[in-house]
Amino acid sequence: MGVKRNAEDRQEFLKQANARALQPIVSQANFVMMNTYNPANMLSHHFRQNNILIAPVSLTMDTYIRVSLGSPDEMAAFWRAWDTLPIDKSSIRH
C-alpha cells in the first residue's frame, strides 16, 4: 500500500508543479528535488515561517530544495506557501 500511495502522491505533486511551470527531478522515492533558481536558504526560511520544513539539497546545489511528500493537506499547505514566495516566479527558467 505504501508504494502505491507514494506513486499517487508523487503524481499529484508533479501535476501541481507542472501547473506552475516547474520541472522537479522525478524520483521513485517519497521526495522530489527541484531547482528553484533562487537561494534555497531563502526559500527554506519562507517555508519555515509557514510551518513547513524543507531543506537545501547541498552546498553545491544551493538553488535546489528537497520536498518530502506528505498527506494531501500537508501538500496543499506546501503549495499555498510556494504560491506566496517573495520571488519573481517568471525568473524560474527551465
PyMOL Python script that loads the backbone (N, CA, C, O; Angstrom):
from pymol import cmd

cmd.read_pdbstr("""\
ATOM      1  N   MET A   1       0.822  -1.199   0.000  1.00  0.00           N
ATOM      2  CA  MET A   1       0.000   0.000   0.000  1.00  0.00           C
ATOM      3  C   MET A   1       0.863   1.258   0.000  1.00  0.00           C
ATOM      4  O   MET A   1       0.490   2.242  -0.639  1.00  0.00           O
ATOM      5  N   GLY A   2       2.001   1.263   0.692  1.00  0.00           N
ATOM      6  CA  GLY A   2       2.879   2.425   0.759  1.00  0.00           C
ATOM      7  C   GLY A   2       3.444   2.802  -0.597  1.00  0.00           C
ATOM      8  O   GLY A   2       3.550   3.988  -0.908  1.00  0.00           O
ATOM      9  N   VAL A   3       3.808   1.826  -1.409  1.00  0.00           N
ATOM     10  CA  VAL A   3       4.364   2.088  -2.735  1.00  0.00           C
ATOM     11  C   VAL A   3       3.312   2.768  -3.614  1.00  0.00           C
ATOM     12  O   VAL A   3       3.617   3.726  -4.325  1.00  0.00           O
ATOM     13  N   LYS A   4       2.080   2.273  -3.563  1.00  0.00           N
ATOM     14  CA  LYS A   4       1.003   2.855  -4.356  1.00  0.00           C
ATOM     15  C   LYS A   4       0.721   4.292  -3.917  1.00  0.00           C
ATOM     16  O   LYS A   4       0.535   5.176  -4.753  1.00  0.00           O
ATOM     17  N   ARG A   5       0.692   4.518  -2.608  1.00  0.00           N
ATOM     18  CA  ARG A   5       0.429   5.873  -2.106  1.00  0.00           C
ATOM     19  C   ARG A   5       1.546   6.815  -2.515  1.00  0.00           C
ATOM     20  O   ARG A   5       1.281   7.943  -2.928  1.00  0.00           O
ATOM     21  N   ASN A   6       2.813   6.363  -2.405  1.00  0.00           N
ATOM     22  CA  ASN A   6       3.930   7.212  -2.826  1.00  0.00           C
ATOM     23  C   ASN A   6       3.788   7.590  -4.293  1.00  0.00           C
ATOM     24  O   ASN A   6       4.009   8.743  -4.663  1.00  0.00           O
ATOM     25  N   ALA A   7       3.422   6.628  -5.124  1.00  0.00           N
ATOM     26  CA  ALA A   7       3.264   6.895  -6.557  1.00  0.00           C
ATOM     27  C   ALA A   7       2.141   7.912  -6.790  1.00  0.00           C
ATOM     28  O   ALA A   7       2.286   8.817  -7.612  1.00  0.00           O
ATOM     29  N   GLU A   8       1.041   7.768  -6.083  1.00  0.00           N
ATOM     30  CA  GLU A   8      -0.073   8.708  -6.224  1.00  0.00           C
ATOM     31  C   GLU A   8       0.305  10.092  -5.723  1.00  0.00           C
ATOM     32  O   GLU A   8      -0.009  11.094  -6.365  1.00  0.00           O
ATOM     33  N   ASP A   9       0.991  10.154  -4.560  1.00  0.00           N
ATOM     34  CA  ASP A   9       1.428  11.436  -4.003  1.00  0.00           C
ATOM     35  C   ASP A   9       2.402  12.126  -4.950  1.00  0.00           C
ATOM     36  O   ASP A   9       2.316  13.333  -5.178  1.00  0.00           O
ATOM     37  N   ARG A  10       3.325  11.348  -5.496  1.00  0.00           N
ATOM     38  CA  ARG A  10       4.320  11.893  -6.420  1.00  0.00           C
ATOM     39  C   ARG A  10       3.626  12.430  -7.682  1.00  0.00           C
ATOM     40  O   ARG A  10       3.970  13.509  -8.164  1.00  0.00           O
ATOM     41  N   GLN A  11       2.658  11.685  -8.212  1.00  0.00           N
ATOM     42  CA  GLN A  11       1.926  12.122  -9.408  1.00  0.00           C
ATOM     43  C   GLN A  11       1.180  13.423  -9.138  1.00  0.00           C
ATOM     44  O   GLN A  11       1.178  14.320  -9.981  1.00  0.00           O
ATOM     45  N   GLU A  12       0.558  13.535  -7.990  1.00  0.00           N
ATOM     46  CA  GLU A  12      -0.158  14.767  -7.641  1.00  0.00           C
ATOM     47  C   GLU A  12       0.825  15.934  -7.501  1.00  0.00           C
ATOM     48  O   GLU A  12       0.534  17.048  -7.937  1.00  0.00           O
ATOM     49  N   PHE A  13       1.981  15.680  -6.895  1.00  0.00           N
ATOM     50  CA  PHE A  13       2.993  16.732  -6.766  1.00  0.00           C
ATOM     51  C   PHE A  13       3.416  17.212  -8.148  1.00  0.00           C
ATOM     52  O   PHE A  13       3.492  18.415  -8.395  1.00  0.00           O
ATOM     53  N   LEU A  14       3.692  16.271  -9.048  1.00  0.00           N
ATOM     54  CA  LEU A  14       4.116  16.637 -10.405  1.00  0.00           C
ATOM     55  C   LEU A  14       3.028  17.420 -11.132  1.00  0.00           C
ATOM     56  O   LEU A  14       3.327  18.348 -11.882  1.00  0.00           O
ATOM     57  N   LYS A  15       1.779  17.052 -10.914  1.00  0.00           N
ATOM     58  CA  LYS A  15       0.654  17.781 -11.521  1.00  0.00           C
ATOM     59  C   LYS A  15       0.650  19.227 -11.035  1.00  0.00           C
ATOM     60  O   LYS A  15       0.517  20.155 -11.833  1.00  0.00           O
ATOM     61  N   GLN A  16       0.794  19.416  -9.728  1.00  0.00           N
ATOM     62  CA  GLN A  16       0.806  20.766  -9.162  1.00  0.00           C
ATOM     63  C   GLN A  16       2.031  21.549  -9.635  1.00  0.00           C
ATOM     64  O   GLN A  16       1.933  22.739  -9.935  1.00  0.00           O
ATOM     65  N   ALA A  17       3.183  20.881  -9.702  1.00  0.00           N
ATOM     66  CA  ALA A  17       4.402  21.532 -10.174  1.00  0.00           C
ATOM     67  C   ALA A  17       4.244  21.963 -11.626  1.00  0.00           C
ATOM     68  O   ALA A  17       4.594  23.087 -11.985  1.00  0.00           O
ATOM     69  N   ASN A  18       3.722  21.078 -12.454  1.00  0.00           N
ATOM     70  CA  ASN A  18       3.531  21.408 -13.871  1.00  0.00           C
ATOM     71  C   ASN A  18       2.565  22.570 -14.043  1.00  0.00           C
ATOM     72  O   ASN A  18       2.755  23.396 -14.936  1.00  0.00           O
ATOM     73  N   ALA A  19       1.538  22.652 -13.211  1.00  0.00           N
ATOM     74  CA  ALA A  19       0.586  23.757 -13.278  1.00  0.00           C
ATOM     75  C   ALA A  19       1.273  25.089 -12.995  1.00  0.00           C
ATOM     76  O   ALA A  19       0.773  26.145 -13.383  1.00  0.00           O
ATOM     77  N   ARG A  20       2.410  25.038 -12.326  1.00  0.00           N
ATOM     78  CA  ARG A  20       3.182  26.238 -12.005  1.00  0.00           C
ATOM     79  C   ARG A  20       4.424  26.369 -12.892  1.00  0.00           C
ATOM     80  O   ARG A  20       5.309  27.178 -12.617  1.00  0.00           O
ATOM     81  N   ALA A  21       4.478  25.573 -13.948  1.00  0.00           N
ATOM     82  CA  ALA A  21       5.597  25.574 -14.906  1.00  0.00           C
ATOM     83  C   ALA A  21       6.920  25.203 -14.246  1.00  0.00           C
ATOM     84  O   ALA A  21       7.974  25.693 -14.649  1.00  0.00           O
ATOM     85  N   LEU A  22       6.871  24.343 -13.239  1.00  0.00           N
ATOM     86  CA  LEU A  22       8.078  23.863 -12.562  1.00  0.00           C
ATOM     87  C   LEU A  22       8.420  22.478 -13.093  1.00  0.00           C
ATOM     88  O   LEU A  22       7.545  21.737 -13.539  1.00  0.00           O
ATOM     89  N   GLN A  23       9.691  22.141 -13.039  1.00  0.00           N
ATOM     90  CA  GLN A  23      10.125  20.836 -13.501  1.00  0.00           C
ATOM     91  C   GLN A  23      10.975  20.159 -12.430  1.00  0.00           C
ATOM     92  O   GLN A  23      12.203  20.214 -12.492  1.00  0.00           O
ATOM     93  N   PRO A  24      10.342  19.525 -11.455  1.00  0.00           N
ATOM     94  CA  PRO A  24      11.112  18.815 -10.433  1.00  0.00           C
ATOM     95  C   PRO A  24      11.835  17.619 -11.035  1.00  0.00           C
ATOM     96  O   PRO A  24      11.463  17.118 -12.096  1.00  0.00           O
ATOM     97  N   ILE A  25      12.860  17.176 -10.346  1.00  0.00           N
ATOM     98  CA  ILE A  25      13.580  15.969 -10.742  1.00  0.00           C
ATOM     99  C   ILE A  25      12.743  14.786 -10.289  1.00  0.00           C
ATOM    100  O   ILE A  25      12.519  14.603  -9.092  1.00  0.00           O
ATOM    101  N   VAL A  26      12.288  13.997 -11.222  1.00  0.00           N
ATOM    102  CA  VAL A  26      11.417  12.867 -10.913  1.00  0.00           C
ATOM    103  C   VAL A  26      12.210  11.793 -10.173  1.00  0.00           C
ATOM    104  O   VAL A  26      13.342  11.474 -10.534  1.00  0.00           O
ATOM    105  N   SER A  27      11.601  11.258  -9.155  1.00  0.00           N
ATOM    106  CA  SER A  27      12.239  10.190  -8.384  1.00  0.00           C
ATOM    107  C   SER A  27      11.230   9.076  -8.155  1.00  0.00           C
ATOM    108  O   SER A  27      10.048   9.218  -8.466  1.00  0.00           O
ATOM    109  N   GLN A  28      11.703   7.990  -7.619  1.00  0.00           N
ATOM    110  CA  GLN A  28      10.818   6.891  -7.235  1.00  0.00           C
ATOM    111  C   GLN A  28      10.678   6.830  -5.715  1.00  0.00           C
ATOM    112  O   GLN A  28      10.098   5.886  -5.178  1.00  0.00           O
ATOM    113  N   ALA A  29      11.201   7.821  -5.036  1.00  0.00           N
ATOM    114  CA  ALA A  29      11.191   7.860  -3.570  1.00  0.00           C
ATOM    115  C   ALA A  29       9.977   8.660  -3.083  1.00  0.00           C
ATOM    116  O   ALA A  29       9.102   9.039  -3.862  1.00  0.00           O
ATOM    117  N   ASN A  30       9.956   8.900  -1.779  1.00  0.00           N
ATOM    118  CA  ASN A  30       8.859   9.673  -1.203  1.00  0.00           C
ATOM    119  C   ASN A  30       9.236  11.151  -1.093  1.00  0.00           C
ATOM    120  O   ASN A  30       8.728  11.864  -0.227  1.00  0.00           O
ATOM    121  N   PHE A  31      10.124  11.603  -1.969  1.00  0.00           N
ATOM    122  CA  PHE A  31      10.504  13.003  -2.030  1.00  0.00           C
ATOM    123  C   PHE A  31      10.873  13.349  -3.470  1.00  0.00           C
ATOM    124  O   PHE A  31      11.107  12.473  -4.303  1.00  0.00           O
ATOM    125  N   VAL A  32      10.917  14.649  -3.734  1.00  0.00           N
ATOM    126  CA  VAL A  32      11.378  15.143  -5.026  1.00  0.00           C
ATOM    127  C   VAL A  32      12.358  16.282  -4.775  1.00  0.00           C
ATOM    128  O   VAL A  32      12.306  16.956  -3.746  1.00  0.00           O
ATOM    129  N   MET A  33      13.249  16.479  -5.737  1.00  0.00           N
ATOM    130  CA  MET A  33      14.156  17.617  -5.697  1.00  0.00           C
ATOM    131  C   MET A  33      13.737  18.571  -6.798  1.00  0.00           C
ATOM    132  O   MET A  33      13.235  18.160  -7.843  1.00  0.00           O
ATOM    133  N   MET A  34      13.955  19.860  -6.542  1.00  0.00           N
ATOM    134  CA  MET A  34      13.519  20.843  -7.506  1.00  0.00           C
ATOM    135  C   MET A  34      14.493  22.012  -7.514  1.00  0.00           C
ATOM    136  O   MET A  34      14.857  22.535  -6.460  1.00  0.00           O
ATOM    137  N   ASN A  35      14.913  22.416  -8.707  1.00  0.00           N
ATOM    138  CA  ASN A  35      15.745  23.601  -8.845  1.00  0.00           C
ATOM    139  C   ASN A  35      14.827  24.807  -8.852  1.00  0.00           C
ATOM    140  O   ASN A  35      13.968  24.929  -9.725  1.00  0.00           O
ATOM    141  N   THR A  36      14.997  25.694  -7.898  1.00  0.00           N
ATOM    142  CA  THR A  36      14.149  26.873  -7.778  1.00  0.00           C
ATOM    143  C   THR A  36      14.771  28.099  -8.433  1.00  0.00           C
ATOM    144  O   THR A  36      14.112  29.127  -8.587  1.00  0.00           O
ATOM    145  N   TYR A  37      16.047  27.992  -8.820  1.00  0.00           N
ATOM    146  CA  TYR A  37      16.783  29.107  -9.414  1.00  0.00           C
ATOM    147  C   TYR A  37      16.801  30.317  -8.496  1.00  0.00           C
ATOM    148  O   TYR A  37      16.981  31.448  -8.947  1.00  0.00           O
ATOM    149  N   ASN A  38      16.616  30.073  -7.220  1.00  0.00           N
ATOM    150  CA  ASN A  38      16.676  31.084  -6.171  1.00  0.00           C
ATOM    151  C   ASN A  38      17.403  30.456  -4.994  1.00  0.00           C
ATOM    152  O   ASN A  38      17.429  29.231  -4.877  1.00  0.00           O
ATOM    153  N   PRO A  39      17.996  31.263  -4.117  1.00  0.00           N
ATOM    154  CA  PRO A  39      18.722  30.690  -2.980  1.00  0.00           C
ATOM    155  C   PRO A  39      17.825  29.795  -2.117  1.00  0.00           C
ATOM    156  O   PRO A  39      16.810  30.244  -1.583  1.00  0.00           O
ATOM    157  N   ALA A  40      18.213  28.542  -1.993  1.00  0.00           N
ATOM    158  CA  ALA A  40      17.419  27.577  -1.228  1.00  0.00           C
ATOM    159  C   ALA A  40      17.283  27.995   0.231  1.00  0.00           C
ATOM    160  O   ALA A  40      16.246  27.744   0.846  1.00  0.00           O
ATOM    161  N   ASN A  41      18.307  28.626   0.796  1.00  0.00           N
ATOM    162  CA  ASN A  41      18.212  29.066   2.191  1.00  0.00           C
ATOM    163  C   ASN A  41      17.108  30.091   2.377  1.00  0.00           C
ATOM    164  O   ASN A  41      16.417  30.074   3.396  1.00  0.00           O
ATOM    165  N   MET A  42      16.929  30.980   1.415  1.00  0.00           N
ATOM    166  CA  MET A  42      15.864  31.978   1.485  1.00  0.00           C
ATOM    167  C   MET A  42      14.504  31.295   1.409  1.00  0.00           C
ATOM    168  O   MET A  42      13.589  31.637   2.159  1.00  0.00           O
ATOM    169  N   LEU A  43      14.373  30.327   0.500  1.00  0.00           N
ATOM    170  CA  LEU A  43      13.113  29.602   0.385  1.00  0.00           C
ATOM    171  C   LEU A  43      12.817  28.821   1.654  1.00  0.00           C
ATOM    172  O   LEU A  43      11.682  28.791   2.131  1.00  0.00           O
ATOM    173  N   SER A  44      13.851  28.190   2.194  1.00  0.00           N
ATOM    174  CA  SER A  44      13.696  27.417   3.427  1.00  0.00           C
ATOM    175  C   SER A  44      13.161  28.309   4.553  1.00  0.00           C
ATOM    176  O   SER A  44      12.291  27.895   5.319  1.00  0.00           O
ATOM    177  N   HIS A  45      13.680  29.516   4.645  1.00  0.00           N
ATOM    178  CA  HIS A  45      13.226  30.460   5.674  1.00  0.00           C
ATOM    179  C   HIS A  45      11.748  30.802   5.469  1.00  0.00           C
ATOM    180  O   HIS A  45      10.986  30.825   6.435  1.00  0.00           O
ATOM    181  N   HIS A  46      11.336  31.067   4.234  1.00  0.00           N
ATOM    182  CA  HIS A  46       9.931  31.378   3.947  1.00  0.00           C
ATOM    183  C   HIS A  46       9.025  30.214   4.343  1.00  0.00           C
ATOM    184  O   HIS A  46       7.987  30.417   4.973  1.00  0.00           O
ATOM    185  N   PHE A  47       9.419  29.000   3.973  1.00  0.00           N
ATOM    186  CA  PHE A  47       8.598  27.838   4.321  1.00  0.00           C
ATOM    187  C   PHE A  47       8.540  27.635   5.827  1.00  0.00           C
ATOM    188  O   PHE A  47       7.489  27.291   6.368  1.00  0.00           O
ATOM    189  N   ARG A  48       9.663  27.845   6.508  1.00  0.00           N
ATOM    190  CA  ARG A  48       9.687  27.697   7.972  1.00  0.00           C
ATOM    191  C   ARG A  48       8.712  28.680   8.616  1.00  0.00           C
ATOM    192  O   ARG A  48       8.048  28.341   9.595  1.00  0.00           O
ATOM    193  N   GLN A  49       8.622  29.896   8.074  1.00  0.00           N
ATOM    194  CA  GLN A  49       7.661  30.879   8.588  1.00  0.00           C
ATOM    195  C   GLN A  49       6.219  30.416   8.384  1.00  0.00           C
ATOM    196  O   GLN A  49       5.306  30.888   9.061  1.00  0.00           O
ATOM    197  N   ASN A  50       6.025  29.505   7.459  1.00  0.00           N
ATOM    198  CA  ASN A  50       4.699  28.933   7.189  1.00  0.00           C
ATOM    199  C   ASN A  50       4.546  27.542   7.798  1.00  0.00           C
ATOM    200  O   ASN A  50       3.671  26.774   7.398  1.00  0.00           O
ATOM    201  N   ASN A  51       5.403  27.222   8.768  1.00  0.00           N
ATOM    202  CA  ASN A  51       5.367  25.947   9.495  1.00  0.00           C
ATOM    203  C   ASN A  51       5.583  24.735   8.605  1.00  0.00           C
ATOM    204  O   ASN A  51       5.022  23.667   8.850  1.00  0.00           O
ATOM    205  N   ILE A  52       6.400  24.906   7.569  1.00  0.00           N
ATOM    206  CA  ILE A  52       6.737  23.809   6.666  1.00  0.00           C
ATOM    207  C   ILE A  52       8.251  23.707   6.639  1.00  0.00           C
ATOM    208  O   ILE A  52       8.943  24.694   6.389  1.00  0.00           O
ATOM    209  N   LEU A  53       8.760  22.519   6.894  1.00  0.00           N
ATOM    210  CA  LEU A  53      10.201  22.318   6.904  1.00  0.00           C
ATOM    211  C   LEU A  53      10.658  21.715   5.589  1.00  0.00           C
ATOM    212  O   LEU A  53      10.229  20.629   5.200  1.00  0.00           O
ATOM    213  N   ILE A  54      11.532  22.435   4.916  1.00  0.00           N
ATOM    214  CA  ILE A  54      12.228  21.926   3.743  1.00  0.00           C
ATOM    215  C   ILE A  54      13.695  22.252   3.969  1.00  0.00           C
ATOM    216  O   ILE A  54      14.034  23.020   4.870  1.00  0.00           O
ATOM    217  N   ALA A  55      14.543  21.684   3.173  1.00  0.00           N
ATOM    218  CA  ALA A  55      15.958  21.943   3.343  1.00  0.00           C
ATOM    219  C   ALA A  55      16.642  22.052   2.000  1.00  0.00           C
ATOM    220  O   ALA A  55      16.214  21.444   1.019  1.00  0.00           O
ATOM    221  N   PRO A  56      17.723  22.842   1.962  1.00  0.00           N
ATOM    222  CA  PRO A  56      18.544  22.834   0.757  1.00  0.00           C
ATOM    223  C   PRO A  56      19.101  21.432   0.549  1.00  0.00           C
ATOM    224  O   PRO A  56      19.292  20.686   1.510  1.00  0.00           O
ATOM    225  N   VAL A  57      19.360  21.076  -0.695  1.00  0.00           N
ATOM    226  CA  VAL A  57      19.877  19.743  -1.004  1.00  0.00           C
ATOM    227  C   VAL A  57      21.327  19.620  -0.562  1.00  0.00           C
ATOM    228  O   VAL A  57      21.684  18.664   0.127  1.00  0.00           O
ATOM    229  N   SER A  58      22.166  20.574  -0.950  1.00  0.00           N
ATOM    230  CA  SER A  58      23.569  20.556  -0.555  1.00  0.00           C
ATOM    231  C   SER A  58      24.167  21.925  -0.803  1.00  0.00           C
ATOM    232  O   SER A  58      23.539  22.784  -1.422  1.00  0.00           O
ATOM    233  N   LEU A  59      25.377  22.125  -0.320  1.00  0.00           N
ATOM    234  CA  LEU A  59      26.037  23.404  -0.525  1.00  0.00           C
ATOM    235  C   LEU A  59      26.346  23.653  -2.002  1.00  0.00           C
ATOM    236  O   LEU A  59      26.334  24.799  -2.451  1.00  0.00           O
ATOM    237  N   THR A  60      26.619  22.600  -2.752  1.00  0.00           N
ATOM    238  CA  THR A  60      26.948  22.774  -4.162  1.00  0.00           C
ATOM    239  C   THR A  60      25.706  22.892  -5.042  1.00  0.00           C
ATOM    240  O   THR A  60      25.801  23.312  -6.195  1.00  0.00           O
ATOM    241  N   MET A  61      24.574  22.534  -4.519  1.00  0.00           N
ATOM    242  CA  MET A  61      23.305  22.662  -5.258  1.00  0.00           C
ATOM    243  C   MET A  61      22.434  23.658  -4.495  1.00  0.00           C
ATOM    244  O   MET A  61      21.344  23.322  -4.032  1.00  0.00           O
ATOM    245  N   ASP A  62      22.931  24.883  -4.373  1.00  0.00           N
ATOM    246  CA  ASP A  62      22.337  25.854  -3.455  1.00  0.00           C
ATOM    247  C   ASP A  62      21.028  26.477  -3.921  1.00  0.00           C
ATOM    248  O   ASP A  62      20.472  27.324  -3.221  1.00  0.00           O
ATOM    249  N   THR A  63      20.525  26.082  -5.079  1.00  0.00           N
ATOM    250  CA  THR A  63      19.214  26.548  -5.520  1.00  0.00           C
ATOM    251  C   THR A  63      18.191  25.415  -5.563  1.00  0.00           C
ATOM    252  O   THR A  63      17.054  25.615  -5.988  1.00  0.00           O
ATOM    253  N   TYR A  64      18.597  24.236  -5.125  1.00  0.00           N
ATOM    254  CA  TYR A  64      17.713  23.069  -5.114  1.00  0.00           C
ATOM    255  C   TYR A  64      17.117  22.864  -3.730  1.00  0.00           C
ATOM    256  O   TYR A  64      17.773  23.086  -2.712  1.00  0.00           O
ATOM    257  N   ILE A  65      15.859  22.436  -3.713  1.00  0.00           N
ATOM    258  CA  ILE A  65      15.226  22.044  -2.452  1.00  0.00           C
ATOM    259  C   ILE A  65      14.765  20.599  -2.571  1.00  0.00           C
ATOM    260  O   ILE A  65      14.512  20.087  -3.662  1.00  0.00           O
ATOM    261  N   ARG A  66      14.666  19.966  -1.418  1.00  0.00           N
ATOM    262  CA  ARG A  66      14.158  18.593  -1.327  1.00  0.00           C
ATOM    263  C   ARG A  66      12.811  18.670  -0.636  1.00  0.00           C
ATOM    264  O   ARG A  66      12.700  19.202   0.469  1.00  0.00           O
ATOM    265  N   VAL A  67      11.793  18.140  -1.285  1.00  0.00           N
ATOM    266  CA  VAL A  67      10.439  18.202  -0.740  1.00  0.00           C
ATOM    267  C   VAL A  67       9.968  16.781  -0.466  1.00  0.00           C
ATOM    268  O   VAL A  67       9.805  15.981  -1.387  1.00  0.00           O
ATOM    269  N   SER A  68       9.753  16.478   0.804  1.00  0.00           N
ATOM    270  CA  SER A  68       9.186  15.177   1.160  1.00  0.00           C
ATOM    271  C   SER A  68       7.689  15.216   0.889  1.00  0.00           C
ATOM    272  O   SER A  68       7.015  16.196   1.208  1.00  0.00           O
ATOM    273  N   LEU A  69       7.181  14.150   0.301  1.00  0.00           N
ATOM    274  CA  LEU A  69       5.757  14.081   0.002  1.00  0.00           C
ATOM    275  C   LEU A  69       4.985  13.752   1.268  1.00  0.00           C
ATOM    276  O   LEU A  69       5.382  12.873   2.033  1.00  0.00           O
ATOM    277  N   GLY A  70       3.895  14.449   1.487  1.00  0.00           N
ATOM    278  CA  GLY A  70       3.107  14.238   2.692  1.00  0.00           C
ATOM    279  C   GLY A  70       1.651  13.986   2.359  1.00  0.00           C
ATOM    280  O   GLY A  70       1.296  13.641   1.232  1.00  0.00           O
ATOM    281  N   SER A  71       0.830  14.167   3.359  1.00  0.00           N
ATOM    282  CA  SER A  71      -0.612  13.978   3.185  1.00  0.00           C
ATOM    283  C   SER A  71      -1.146  15.058   2.236  1.00  0.00           C
ATOM    284  O   SER A  71      -0.486  16.071   2.009  1.00  0.00           O
ATOM    285  N   PRO A  72      -2.330  14.837   1.691  1.00  0.00           N
ATOM    286  CA  PRO A  72      -2.914  15.874   0.820  1.00  0.00           C
ATOM    287  C   PRO A  72      -2.993  17.244   1.496  1.00  0.00           C
ATOM    288  O   PRO A  72      -2.733  18.261   0.853  1.00  0.00           O
ATOM    289  N   ASP A  73      -3.348  17.286   2.780  1.00  0.00           N
ATOM    290  CA  ASP A  73      -3.408  18.567   3.494  1.00  0.00           C
ATOM    291  C   ASP A  73      -2.032  19.200   3.617  1.00  0.00           C
ATOM    292  O   ASP A  73      -1.889  20.412   3.456  1.00  0.00           O
ATOM    293  N   GLU A  74      -1.017  18.387   3.903  1.00  0.00           N
ATOM    294  CA  GLU A  74       0.349  18.907   4.015  1.00  0.00           C
ATOM    295  C   GLU A  74       0.845  19.443   2.676  1.00  0.00           C
ATOM    296  O   GLU A  74       1.510  20.478   2.620  1.00  0.00           O
ATOM    297  N   MET A  75       0.522  18.738   1.608  1.00  0.00           N
ATOM    298  CA  MET A  75       0.974  19.180   0.290  1.00  0.00           C
ATOM    299  C   MET A  75       0.220  20.434  -0.156  1.00  0.00           C
ATOM    300  O   MET A  75       0.787  21.289  -0.835  1.00  0.00           O
ATOM    301  N   ALA A  76      -1.049  20.543   0.221  1.00  0.00           N
ATOM    302  CA  ALA A  76      -1.799  21.770  -0.078  1.00  0.00           C
ATOM    303  C   ALA A  76      -1.168  22.954   0.646  1.00  0.00           C
ATOM    304  O   ALA A  76      -1.074  24.048   0.090  1.00  0.00           O
ATOM    305  N   ALA A  77      -0.733  22.734   1.897  1.00  0.00           N
ATOM    306  CA  ALA A  77      -0.051  23.794   2.647  1.00  0.00           C
ATOM    307  C   ALA A  77       1.274  24.164   1.977  1.00  0.00           C
ATOM    308  O   ALA A  77       1.633  25.339   1.911  1.00  0.00           O
ATOM    309  N   PHE A  78       2.000  23.154   1.479  1.00  0.00           N
ATOM    310  CA  PHE A  78       3.252  23.427   0.759  1.00  0.00           C
ATOM    311  C   PHE A  78       2.973  24.326  -0.437  1.00  0.00           C
ATOM    312  O   PHE A  78       3.668  25.325  -0.625  1.00  0.00           O
ATOM    313  N   TRP A  79       1.983  23.999  -1.239  1.00  0.00           N
ATOM    314  CA  TRP A  79       1.709  24.790  -2.439  1.00  0.00           C
ATOM    315  C   TRP A  79       1.181  26.177  -2.108  1.00  0.00           C
ATOM    316  O   TRP A  79       1.471  27.133  -2.826  1.00  0.00           O
ATOM    317  N   ARG A  80       0.411  26.303  -1.031  1.00  0.00           N
ATOM    318  CA  ARG A  80      -0.023  27.644  -0.604  1.00  0.00           C
ATOM    319  C   ARG A  80       1.187  28.491  -0.252  1.00  0.00           C
ATOM    320  O   ARG A  80       1.261  29.662  -0.625  1.00  0.00           O
ATOM    321  N   ALA A  81       2.146  27.898   0.473  1.00  0.00           N
ATOM    322  CA  ALA A  81       3.364  28.625   0.830  1.00  0.00           C
ATOM    323  C   ALA A  81       4.181  28.939  -0.420  1.00  0.00           C
ATOM    324  O   ALA A  81       4.720  30.038  -0.552  1.00  0.00           O
ATOM    325  N   TRP A  82       4.271  27.977  -1.338  1.00  0.00           N
ATOM    326  CA  TRP A  82       5.008  28.220  -2.584  1.00  0.00           C
ATOM    327  C   TRP A  82       4.413  29.418  -3.330  1.00  0.00           C
ATOM    328  O   TRP A  82       5.136  30.292  -3.809  1.00  0.00           O
ATOM    329  N   ASP A  83       3.095  29.436  -3.415  1.00  0.00           N
ATOM    330  CA  ASP A  83       2.429  30.481  -4.183  1.00  0.00           C
ATOM    331  C   ASP A  83       2.621  31.865  -3.575  1.00  0.00           C
ATOM    332  O   ASP A  83       2.415  32.868  -4.258  1.00  0.00           O
ATOM    333  N   THR A  84       3.010  31.938  -2.305  1.00  0.00           N
ATOM    334  CA  THR A  84       3.240  33.236  -1.658  1.00  0.00           C
ATOM    335  C   THR A  84       4.731  33.549  -1.501  1.00  0.00           C
ATOM    336  O   THR A  84       5.090  34.493  -0.797  1.00  0.00           O
ATOM    337  N   LEU A  85       5.594  32.773  -2.143  1.00  0.00           N
ATOM    338  CA  LEU A  85       7.028  33.056  -2.076  1.00  0.00           C
ATOM    339  C   LEU A  85       7.314  34.466  -2.589  1.00  0.00           C
ATOM    340  O   LEU A  85       6.749  34.893  -3.596  1.00  0.00           O
ATOM    341  N   PRO A  86       8.190  35.183  -1.893  1.00  0.00           N
ATOM    342  CA  PRO A  86       8.513  36.549  -2.328  1.00  0.00           C
ATOM    343  C   PRO A  86       9.598  36.553  -3.405  1.00  0.00           C
ATOM    344  O   PRO A  86      10.633  37.200  -3.251  1.00  0.00           O
ATOM    345  N   ILE A  87       9.351  35.829  -4.489  1.00  0.00           N
ATOM    346  CA  ILE A  87      10.290  35.791  -5.605  1.00  0.00           C
ATOM    347  C   ILE A  87       9.538  36.037  -6.896  1.00  0.00           C
ATOM    348  O   ILE A  87       8.322  35.860  -6.967  1.00  0.00           O
ATOM    349  N   ASP A  88      10.272  36.446  -7.910  1.00  0.00           N
ATOM    350  CA  ASP A  88       9.695  36.602  -9.238  1.00  0.00           C
ATOM    351  C   ASP A  88       9.666  35.216  -9.865  1.00  0.00           C
ATOM    352  O   ASP A  88      10.694  34.715 -10.320  1.00  0.00           O
ATOM    353  N   LYS A  89       8.513  34.606  -9.890  1.00  0.00           N
ATOM    354  CA  LYS A  89       8.423  33.226 -10.375  1.00  0.00           C
ATOM    355  C   LYS A  89       8.683  33.128 -11.882  1.00  0.00           C
ATOM    356  O   LYS A  89       8.959  32.042 -12.392  1.00  0.00           O
ATOM    357  N   SER A  90       8.597  34.239 -12.583  1.00  0.00           N
ATOM    358  CA  SER A  90       8.941  34.186 -14.008  1.00  0.00           C
ATOM    359  C   SER A  90      10.443  34.009 -14.202  1.00  0.00           C
ATOM    360  O   SER A  90      10.897  33.695 -15.302  1.00  0.00           O
ATOM    361  N   SER A  91      11.217  34.212 -13.127  1.00  0.00           N
ATOM    362  CA  SER A  91      12.667  34.024 -13.220  1.00  0.00           C
ATOM    363  C   SER A  91      13.044  32.546 -13.164  1.00  0.00           C
ATOM    364  O   SER A  91      14.192  32.187 -13.423  1.00  0.00           O
ATOM    365  N   ILE A  92      12.089  31.697 -12.829  1.00  0.00           N
ATOM    366  CA  ILE A  92      12.363  30.273 -12.773  1.00  0.00           C
ATOM    367  C   ILE A  92      12.351  29.757 -14.204  1.00  0.00           C
ATOM    368  O   ILE A  92      11.308  29.650 -14.849  1.00  0.00           O
ATOM    369  N   ARG A  93      13.548  29.445 -14.670  1.00  0.00           N
ATOM    370  CA  ARG A  93      13.677  29.011 -16.057  1.00  0.00           C
ATOM    371  C   ARG A  93      13.855  27.511 -16.128  1.00  0.00           C
ATOM    372  O   ARG A  93      14.195  26.874 -15.132  1.00  0.00           O
ATOM    373  N   HIS A  94      13.635  26.962 -17.264  1.00  0.00           N
ATOM    374  CA  HIS A  94      13.700  25.506 -17.416  1.00  0.00           C
ATOM    375  C   HIS A  94      14.711  25.112 -18.449  1.00  0.00           C
ATOM    376  O   HIS A  94      14.899  23.923 -18.707  1.00  0.00           O
TER     377      HIS A  94
END
""", "prot")
cmd.dss("prot")
cmd.show_as("cartoon", "prot")
cmd.util.cbc("prot")
cmd.orient("prot")
